[in-house]
């Protein structure tokens, strides 16, 4: 089954050596995301920032993955002024919010990773904390360091799951990595259901349409081997269920009534 995966973009590293090989624009996605999708039987189609043919793409895929990146969703997208410096990327944000809007409308299985979860929350009418530490300082509370200094292949903190969502913890010590300075505003999660938090109360997972849409604030692809991550397995299962449902509806639509054949 095909699934669409949003990509990041950057200026590549200039080539070494005496020949002139300047850095040029690149579109990319983490290879671990691709490996995890393939391990659960899904085939990724990569979407570059600014892609306009969303109807065509969504007509041939069974699900969508919104990946993270080193940028912020500008607060204008959730009706707020910018309180602190914002690293916006409108090419990515525009594509991902439009894509998520269609996924919500079509009830298409969707997986949001790290910043992808934040985009999902915004698409569902939620808001973001523009900077976790600055917000905590204003409120006079302590928070964990959500931009870990260690390798994100290691967990940074525990995951506190709502009842029925314990499976999100996955293999190993059940902890998650943490590479973000923004988060879903716990006072304004929109239509999303909060599925898990960090020990300091920061939202770590949201869901909508009964697990068909799932967002996690961490990078699960870095914490387990391909094929051993329950989050990707559940996403593949959701894609399979939606595909079967769609096929059944099409068959019913074009079926002839009993006794109509000679």
FITORNU-860306 format. One line per 10 residues: for each residue x, y, z of N, C-alpha, C. Coordinates in Angstrom, 3 decimals. Last residue first. Layout:
BEGIN
X Y Z X Y Z X Y Z  ...
end
This chain:
BEGIN
-29.779 -12.243 -15.759 -30.604 -13.299 -16.363 -30.150 -14.673 -15.945  -29.606 -10.262 -12.770 -28.930 -10.944 -13.877 -29.834 -12.024 -14.445  -31.108 -9.439 -10.648 -31.068 -8.539 -11.809 -30.377 -9.187 -13.007  -31.100 -10.905 -8.313 -32.110 -11.241 -9.299 -32.091 -10.369 -10.539  -29.879 -8.263 -6.215 -30.165 -9.695 -6.418 -31.279 -9.883 -7.440  -28.367 -5.427 -7.926 -29.296 -5.999 -6.953 -29.558 -7.459 -7.243  -24.840 -5.148 -8.492 -26.198 -5.240 -9.020 -27.118 -5.845 -7.983  -22.442 -2.894 -7.135 -23.053 -4.203 -7.178 -24.461 -4.145 -7.748  -21.228 -0.463 -6.793 -21.361 -0.945 -8.163 -21.963 -2.340 -8.259  -21.301 -0.074 -4.058 -21.814 0.974 -4.949 -22.100 0.440 -6.331
-19.963 -2.267 -3.039 -21.384 -2.110 -2.764 -22.022 -1.117 -3.726  -17.392 -1.719 -3.912 -18.048 -2.930 -4.380 -19.561 -2.819 -4.197  -16.887 0.618 -2.475 -16.905 0.662 -3.933 -17.631 -0.544 -4.501  -16.986 -0.379 0.134 -17.944 0.637 -0.277 -18.038 0.722 -1.791  -14.800 -2.133 0.084 -16.145 -2.652 0.343 -17.207 -1.669 -0.117  -12.691 -0.381 -0.288 -12.964 -1.391 -1.316 -14.373 -1.939 -1.166  -12.830 1.065 2.115 -13.029 1.751 0.843 -13.377 0.771 -0.270  -12.260 -0.975 3.948 -13.530 -0.271 4.024 -13.857 0.424 2.709  -9.650 -1.633 3.181 -10.715 -2.645 3.107 -12.092 -1.990 3.118  -8.366 0.803 3.744 -8.364 0.270 2.384 -9.479 -0.754 2.190
-8.692 0.997 6.487 -9.314 2.007 5.626 -9.403 1.519 4.186  -7.162 -1.198 7.320 -8.595 -1.136 7.621 -9.312 -0.150 6.698  -4.591 -0.431 6.384 -5.241 -1.643 5.893 -6.741 -1.632 6.127  -4.140 1.860 7.896 -4.166 1.959 6.438 -4.884 0.750 5.842  -4.119 0.673 10.423 -5.139 1.667 10.109 -5.274 1.851 8.602  -1.826 -0.915 10.179 -3.120 -1.558 10.411 -4.260 -0.610 10.067  0.116 1.082 9.938 -0.106 0.153 8.828 -1.458 -0.550 8.959  -0.148 2.183 12.519 -0.425 3.001 11.335 -0.702 2.107 10.129  0.703 0.024 14.059 -0.680 0.493 14.196 -1.079 1.358 13.003  3.393 -0.055 13.226 2.521 -1.219 13.015 1.046 -0.816 13.087
4.329 2.381 14.139 4.277 2.147 12.698 3.387 0.946 12.367  4.005 1.830 16.891 3.368 2.999 16.287 3.268 2.838 14.775  5.567 -0.361 17.585 4.107 -0.513 17.546 3.399 0.662 16.886  8.407 -1.422 15.966 7.800 -0.231 16.563 6.274 -0.327 16.467  9.795 -3.315 14.598 9.603 -3.556 16.033 8.936 -2.382 16.735  10.258 -2.598 11.999 9.441 -3.779 12.220 9.134 -4.042 13.681  13.458 -1.274 12.616 12.309 -1.366 11.710 11.570 -2.688 11.886  14.194 -0.933 16.133 14.526 -1.450 14.811 13.287 -1.451 13.928  13.789 2.216 17.896 13.628 0.766 17.740 14.015 0.366 16.327  14.141 4.943 17.917 14.231 4.231 19.195 14.082 2.722 19.074
13.677 6.352 15.637 15.061 6.310 16.117 15.246 5.411 17.331  10.987 6.378 15.195 11.809 5.657 14.218 13.257 5.517 14.672  9.840 8.059 17.027 9.882 6.628 17.343 10.768 5.837 16.397  10.425 10.995 18.091 10.828 10.307 16.861 10.941 8.811 17.148  7.578 12.679 19.684 8.957 12.187 19.610 9.226 11.546 18.241  4.953 13.276 19.726 5.878 14.400 19.790 7.335 13.958 19.682  2.630 11.841 17.458 3.514 11.673 18.611 4.589 12.742 18.561  -0.689 11.364 16.337 0.509 12.194 16.341 1.313 11.956 17.598  -2.970 9.738 14.270 -2.162 9.662 15.482 -0.935 10.546 15.324  -5.980 8.848 12.990 -4.994 9.917 12.970 -4.276 9.918 14.315
-7.240 6.557 13.771 -6.898 6.685 12.349 -5.882 7.798 12.155  -7.956 6.630 16.461 -6.611 6.136 16.116 -6.269 6.235 14.631  -10.566 7.945 16.206 -10.354 6.619 16.778 -9.080 5.958 16.268  -10.280 10.594 15.176 -10.927 9.549 14.380 -10.554 8.148 14.872  -7.134 11.249 16.763 -8.409 11.704 16.225 -8.969 10.598 15.348  -4.641 11.971 19.281 -5.317 11.089 18.333 -6.638 11.709 17.899  -1.327 12.689 20.521 -2.731 13.035 20.310 -3.322 12.075 19.285  1.359 12.899 22.842 0.654 12.144 21.800 -0.797 12.587 21.742  2.433 14.698 24.658 3.357 13.887 23.870 2.669 13.077 22.774  2.195 17.723 26.366 1.479 16.736 25.560 2.453 16.020 24.626
3.704 18.095 29.533 3.737 18.451 28.115 3.067 17.337 27.299  3.855 17.226 32.174 2.558 17.615 31.641 2.542 18.033 30.190  6.175 16.175 33.102 5.908 17.572 33.464 4.616 18.100 32.849  6.264 13.596 31.997 6.025 13.751 33.442 5.741 15.181 33.879  4.332 13.949 28.929 5.593 13.751 29.640 5.324 13.959 31.127  1.382 12.143 27.867 2.098 13.349 28.274 3.469 12.955 28.807  -1.122 10.896 25.571 0.039 10.730 26.460 0.681 12.087 26.736  -3.465 11.567 24.249 -3.215 10.155 24.546 -2.057 9.944 25.512  -6.047 13.808 23.797 -4.690 13.665 24.337 -4.493 12.225 24.791  -7.775 14.190 20.813 -7.773 13.521 22.114 -6.333 13.390 22.580
-8.525 17.223 19.010 -7.711 16.039 19.267 -7.943 15.491 20.676  -9.697 19.583 18.487 -10.567 18.408 18.496 -9.813 17.121 18.812  -7.594 21.574 20.586 -8.512 21.446 19.464 -9.393 20.219 19.607  -6.081 21.981 22.823 -5.669 20.884 21.930 -6.563 20.731 20.708  -5.556 24.237 24.792 -6.207 24.362 23.488 -5.745 23.240 22.540  -4.167 23.680 27.057 -5.450 24.357 27.231 -6.236 24.454 25.931  -1.784 22.618 26.175 -2.720 21.728 26.872 -4.089 22.356 27.103  -0.555 23.199 23.017 -1.035 23.899 24.205 -2.054 23.019 24.928  2.072 21.203 21.859 0.640 21.470 21.795 0.207 22.114 23.113  5.256 22.936 21.750 4.399 21.811 22.116 2.947 22.207 21.921
8.768 23.632 21.046 7.355 23.972 21.066 6.544 22.740 21.433  11.171 22.479 20.970 11.050 23.581 21.931 9.616 24.101 21.977  12.350 19.059 20.759 11.437 20.137 20.355 11.419 21.240 21.416  13.189 16.388 21.107 13.994 17.305 20.296 13.171 18.522 19.859  13.412 13.481 22.822 12.808 14.814 22.930 13.686 15.836 22.220  12.383 9.993 23.105 13.365 11.050 22.900 12.652 12.409 22.851  10.873 8.055 25.768 10.863 8.667 24.442 11.980 9.699 24.341  10.703 4.783 27.404 10.849 6.229 27.351 10.846 6.742 25.926  10.734 2.064 27.431 9.433 2.718 27.364 9.486 4.226 27.347  13.092 0.725 27.278 12.706 1.217 28.602 11.368 1.947 28.601
12.080 -1.545 24.690 13.126 -0.900 25.489 12.600 -0.432 26.829  9.153 -0.765 22.613 10.170 -1.624 23.225 11.174 -0.835 24.057  6.237 1.345 23.459 7.120 0.579 22.594 8.146 -0.240 23.345  4.339 3.183 24.328 5.694 3.204 24.901 6.681 2.389 24.074  1.835 2.770 23.297 2.673 3.785 22.651 4.120 3.735 23.126  0.421 1.082 24.928 1.185 0.464 23.834 2.085 1.471 23.111  -1.156 2.628 26.561 0.151 2.197 27.072 1.033 1.598 25.985  -3.689 3.526 26.091 -2.637 3.998 25.189 -1.243 3.563 25.643  -5.431 2.750 28.041 -5.641 2.222 26.710 -4.579 2.617 25.705  -5.198 5.739 29.907 -5.628 4.334 29.852 -5.960 3.903 28.423
-2.406 7.771 28.794 -3.790 7.640 29.219 -4.190 6.167 29.141  1.020 7.614 29.858 -0.044 7.324 28.890 -1.419 7.330 29.549  3.900 9.227 30.052 2.739 8.972 30.904 1.523 8.838 30.000  7.168 8.349 29.510 5.924 8.673 28.838 4.767 8.275 29.756  10.365 9.755 30.557 9.294 8.769 30.565 8.072 9.276 29.803  13.097 10.956 28.456 12.190 11.018 29.611 11.105 9.960 29.477  14.874 10.203 26.484 15.204 11.354 27.321 14.318 11.452 28.558  16.427 7.398 24.830 15.267 8.067 25.411 15.723 9.171 26.360  18.548 7.621 21.968 18.364 7.276 23.383 17.140 8.013 23.913  18.677 8.731 19.576 18.482 7.283 19.557 18.357 6.743 20.978
19.353 11.362 20.003 17.935 11.001 20.064 17.647 9.515 19.848  22.151 11.831 22.081 21.696 11.258 20.818 20.213 10.888 20.926  21.684 14.663 24.352 22.202 13.354 23.950 21.624 12.922 22.604  20.335 16.902 24.998 21.706 17.085 24.511 22.292 15.788 23.981  16.891 17.508 24.177 17.939 16.714 24.813 19.295 16.941 24.172  14.754 19.579 24.709 15.732 19.544 23.615 16.967 18.826 24.146  13.304 19.624 26.984 12.712 18.922 25.847 13.561 19.019 24.581  13.929 19.310 30.205 14.630 19.790 29.016 14.102 18.989 27.829  10.880 19.828 32.106 12.028 19.045 31.660 12.721 19.748 30.502  10.010 22.716 34.072 9.757 21.732 33.027 11.037 20.974 32.721
8.453 24.552 36.707 9.616 23.862 36.165 9.186 22.872 35.093  6.769 27.778 36.664 6.810 26.338 36.889 8.077 25.754 36.263  5.936 30.416 36.100 6.648 30.104 37.327 6.677 28.633 37.672  4.903 31.267 33.773 3.951 30.693 34.722 4.606 30.310 36.046  7.186 32.098 32.450 6.115 33.072 32.690 5.139 32.576 33.756  8.523 29.665 32.298 9.099 30.751 33.087 8.033 31.794 33.419  6.895 28.257 30.530 7.020 27.784 31.910 7.568 28.877 32.812  7.341 29.779 28.204 5.991 29.680 28.761 6.049 29.251 30.233  10.050 29.316 27.835 9.582 30.685 28.056 8.191 30.686 28.672  10.038 26.516 27.449 10.743 27.102 28.596 10.255 28.517 28.889
8.459 26.231 25.080 8.106 25.542 26.321 8.745 26.218 27.532  7.135 28.475 22.947 8.421 28.065 23.502 8.154 27.493 24.893  4.498 28.422 22.134 5.521 28.858 21.179 6.942 28.581 21.661  2.204 25.962 22.316 3.075 26.755 23.177 4.273 27.134 22.317  -0.425 26.092 19.845 0.872 25.612 20.326 1.429 26.534 21.404  -3.866 24.990 19.421 -2.807 25.993 19.472 -1.525 25.347 19.981  -6.275 23.336 17.225 -5.517 23.564 18.438 -4.513 24.697 18.315  -7.675 22.510 14.970 -8.164 23.664 15.711 -7.423 23.973 16.991  -6.455 20.555 13.570 -7.655 20.171 14.313 -8.157 21.294 15.217  -4.174 21.730 12.662 -5.199 21.403 11.667 -6.519 21.024 12.325
-2.776 21.748 15.086 -3.212 23.017 14.498 -4.320 22.773 13.480  -2.281 18.985 15.364 -3.062 19.701 16.371 -3.606 21.012 15.813  -0.653 18.552 13.109 -1.933 17.865 13.230 -2.839 18.585 14.227  1.586 20.056 13.780 0.796 20.448 12.615 -0.587 19.809 12.670  2.448 18.493 15.946 2.045 19.871 16.173 1.197 20.386 15.010  3.119 16.141 14.635 2.033 16.118 15.605 1.533 17.532 15.878  5.262 17.032 13.134 4.062 16.586 12.431 2.870 16.479 13.358  7.261 17.405 14.958 6.568 18.587 14.471 5.321 18.248 13.684  6.790 14.120 15.646 7.408 15.308 16.239 6.657 16.567 15.787  4.790 12.859 13.128 6.002 12.620 13.898 6.604 13.951 14.341
1.608 11.614 12.497 2.408 12.815 12.659 3.584 12.548 13.579  -0.167 9.724 10.251 0.796 9.627 11.347 1.622 10.899 11.372  -3.421 8.835 9.223 -2.354 9.833 9.230 -1.477 9.629 10.452  -6.035 7.635 7.212 -5.027 7.338 8.232 -3.818 8.264 8.115  -8.634 9.927 6.436 -7.507 9.127 5.942 -6.517 8.856 7.069  -11.062 11.324 6.392 -10.794 10.317 7.424 -9.671 9.371 6.995  -11.326 13.433 4.727 -11.465 12.115 4.110 -11.339 10.979 5.126  -10.873 15.573 6.491 -12.123 15.513 5.732 -12.383 14.114 5.188  -8.279 14.979 7.397 -9.391 15.055 8.344 -10.712 14.873 7.598  -6.897 15.163 4.970 -6.910 13.887 5.700 -8.053 13.854 6.712
-7.240 17.853 4.350 -7.853 16.839 3.491 -7.927 15.487 4.189  -5.728 18.951 6.422 -7.131 19.314 6.269 -7.875 18.303 5.421  -3.214 17.898 5.844 -3.929 17.436 7.039 -5.410 17.792 6.978  -2.624 19.377 3.536 -2.685 17.923 3.484 -3.481 17.371 4.658  -2.532 21.952 4.569 -3.503 21.628 3.520 -3.713 20.118 3.433  -0.425 21.627 6.371 -1.748 21.976 6.883 -2.832 21.695 5.848  1.671 20.980 4.578 1.253 20.020 5.594 -0.113 20.350 6.188  1.942 23.235 2.865 1.651 21.899 2.329 1.051 21.009 3.405  2.511 25.249 4.767 1.368 25.356 3.867 0.955 24.016 3.310  4.877 24.277 5.949 3.672 24.428 6.748 2.429 24.500 5.872
6.716 24.347 3.777 6.349 23.088 4.439 5.028 23.211 5.175  6.655 27.070 3.151 6.489 26.070 2.087 6.074 24.728 2.681  7.192 28.418 5.533 5.834 28.450 4.984 5.612 27.436 3.874  8.720 28.057 8.218 8.964 27.477 6.892 7.595 27.354 6.226  10.112 30.034 10.911 9.005 29.558 10.093 9.499 28.979 8.766  11.163 30.367 13.751 11.866 29.825 12.586 10.821 29.210 11.650  10.593 33.241 15.671 10.004 32.057 15.049 10.812 31.650 13.831  10.971 34.798 18.815 11.512 34.567 17.482 11.008 33.231 16.934  7.765 35.150 20.475 9.209 35.064 20.453 9.671 34.812 19.020  5.128 35.533 19.832 5.609 36.055 21.112 7.124 36.069 21.190
3.089 36.282 17.193 4.383 35.678 17.519 4.933 36.333 18.785  -0.439 35.950 17.924 0.742 36.720 17.522 2.009 35.974 17.887  -2.683 33.403 16.635 -1.964 34.046 17.731 -0.816 34.906 17.192  -4.044 31.596 14.918 -4.686 32.816 15.371 -4.018 33.541 16.511  -2.594 29.541 13.898 -3.562 29.213 14.940 -4.054 30.471 15.658  -1.047 30.746 12.017 -1.855 29.613 11.563 -2.814 29.122 12.648  0.471 32.589 13.339 -0.675 33.096 12.574 -1.593 31.966 12.128  2.705 31.261 14.397 1.480 31.375 15.208 0.264 31.923 14.457  4.270 28.994 12.155 4.046 30.385 12.548 2.717 30.505 13.296  5.895 26.235 13.286 4.657 26.643 12.626 4.364 28.070 13.083
9.472 26.094 12.896 8.275 26.321 13.709 7.071 26.570 12.802  12.034 23.616 12.241 11.320 24.856 11.957 10.091 24.932 12.851  13.410 21.107 11.491 13.973 22.156 12.342 13.346 23.509 11.994  10.759 18.614 11.481 11.868 19.352 10.893 12.312 20.457 11.829  8.720 15.617 10.966 9.163 16.822 11.654 10.302 17.513 10.928  6.152 14.422 8.672 7.415 14.324 9.403 7.759 15.653 10.075  3.265 12.817 8.271 3.760 14.192 8.375 4.998 14.146 9.253  2.047 10.429 6.123 2.966 10.637 7.250 3.461 12.078 7.184  -1.016 8.953 5.112 -0.097 10.092 5.039 0.760 10.135 6.299  -2.568 6.393 3.032 -2.275 7.068 4.289 -1.244 8.153 4.077
-2.906 5.324 0.558 -3.803 4.859 1.608 -3.590 5.530 2.942  -2.957 7.081 -2.607 -2.307 6.592 -1.389 -3.351 6.170 -0.369  -4.380 8.123 -4.717 -3.637 6.874 -4.962 -2.947 6.328 -3.716  -5.564 10.461 -4.042 -6.404 9.477 -4.719 -5.698 8.135 -4.907  -3.603 12.065 -3.066 -4.473 11.412 -2.089 -5.412 10.398 -2.726  -2.532 12.983 -5.515 -1.741 12.140 -4.616 -2.632 11.378 -3.651  -4.646 14.523 -6.556 -4.096 13.399 -7.318 -3.366 12.440 -6.387  -4.925 16.441 -4.536 -6.050 15.564 -4.888 -5.553 14.329 -5.623  -2.397 17.734 -4.570 -2.808 16.936 -3.416 -3.960 15.996 -3.752  -0.321 19.079 -6.150 -1.246 18.071 -6.684 -1.778 17.148 -5.583
1.599 20.759 -5.085 0.256 21.302 -5.295 -0.768 20.249 -5.701  4.322 21.090 -2.834 3.560 20.217 -3.739 2.114 20.692 -3.840  5.770 22.505 -0.958 5.179 23.249 -2.057 4.387 22.409 -3.041  8.213 20.024 -0.233 7.506 21.246 0.171 6.991 22.000 -1.047  7.571 16.785 -1.753 8.436 17.931 -1.516 7.624 19.129 -1.040  6.814 13.618 -0.693 6.209 14.879 -1.106 7.135 16.032 -0.751  7.370 10.268 -1.643 7.884 11.465 -0.977 7.286 12.731 -1.577  5.754 7.395 -0.793 5.884 8.356 -1.879 6.264 9.681 -1.230  6.555 4.206 0.637 6.454 5.663 0.738 6.593 6.375 -0.608  4.695 1.405 1.208 5.630 1.965 0.238 5.508 3.480 0.233
4.455 -0.966 3.893 4.013 0.261 3.231 5.109 0.790 2.304  5.155 -3.094 5.561 4.466 -3.362 4.308 3.956 -2.144 3.565  6.712 -2.505 7.672 5.321 -2.874 7.978 4.481 -2.971 6.703  9.113 -1.787 6.522 9.098 -2.978 7.383 7.691 -3.419 7.743  8.570 0.629 5.283 8.741 -0.571 4.458 8.634 -1.838 5.289  8.529 2.263 7.570 7.329 2.104 6.745 7.430 0.846 5.889  11.177 2.051 8.464 10.079 1.598 9.325 8.798 1.395 8.525  12.571 3.189 6.271 12.813 1.793 6.665 11.677 1.251 7.522  11.625 5.848 6.302 11.384 4.987 5.133 11.525 3.518 5.517  12.684 6.638 8.759 11.239 6.690 8.537 10.876 5.758 7.382
15.414 6.368 8.277 14.779 5.492 9.271 13.263 5.499 9.129  16.053 8.398 6.518 16.001 7.033 6.001 15.333 6.077 6.983  14.261 11.429 6.543 15.105 10.495 7.274 14.935 9.064 6.775  14.262 13.144 3.411 13.520 12.609 4.547 14.434 11.603 5.238  14.690 16.053 1.285 15.123 14.820 1.930 14.143 14.391 3.011  15.932 18.086 -1.287 14.726 17.629 -0.598 15.073 16.279 0.009  18.274 20.772 -1.649 17.959 19.342 -1.583 16.617 19.137 -0.893  20.131 23.268 -3.389 18.915 22.875 -2.657 18.648 21.376 -2.765  23.731 22.851 -3.096 22.518 23.173 -3.842 21.287 22.705 -3.057  27.068 23.921 -2.646 25.877 23.316 -2.071 24.635 23.775 -2.807
29.338 23.624 -5.490 28.628 24.362 -4.432 27.450 23.572 -3.870  32.051 22.586 -6.487 30.807 21.841 -6.300 30.007 22.511 -5.174  34.899 22.870 -8.231 33.804 23.707 -7.716 32.513 22.890 -7.691  37.647 20.841 -7.126 36.639 21.219 -8.115 35.494 21.988 -7.467  39.305 20.027 -5.008 39.660 21.252 -5.744 38.581 21.709 -6.725  37.314 18.930 -2.110 38.255 18.779 -3.214 38.438 20.065 -3.993  33.803 18.418 -1.349 35.207 18.605 -0.982 36.086 18.473 -2.224  30.752 20.216 -2.056 31.660 19.092 -2.235 33.081 19.428 -1.847  28.626 21.757 0.381 29.506 21.840 -0.789 30.447 20.643 -0.858  25.573 20.303 1.448 26.960 20.608 1.794 27.813 20.699 0.533
22.413 21.814 0.416 23.351 20.726 0.628 24.763 21.216 0.944  19.894 23.470 2.008 21.000 23.664 1.069 22.056 22.620 1.390  16.716 21.722 2.324 17.898 22.404 2.857 18.845 22.707 1.704  13.601 20.300 3.430 14.502 20.807 2.394 15.607 21.627 3.038  11.576 17.333 4.098 12.194 18.597 4.484 13.048 19.081 3.320  8.427 15.789 3.141 9.888 15.897 3.208 10.321 17.268 3.707  5.737 13.548 3.883 6.249 14.895 3.639 7.750 14.952 3.908  4.591 10.758 2.219 5.460 11.194 3.316 5.986 12.589 2.998  1.871 8.607 1.473 2.591 9.848 1.187 3.365 10.290 2.415  1.858 5.142 0.705 1.582 6.216 1.667 2.430 7.425 1.290
0.533 2.215 -0.848 1.290 3.455 -0.943 0.878 4.426 0.158  0.842 -1.199 0.000 0.000 0.000 0.000 0.879 1.251 0.000
end
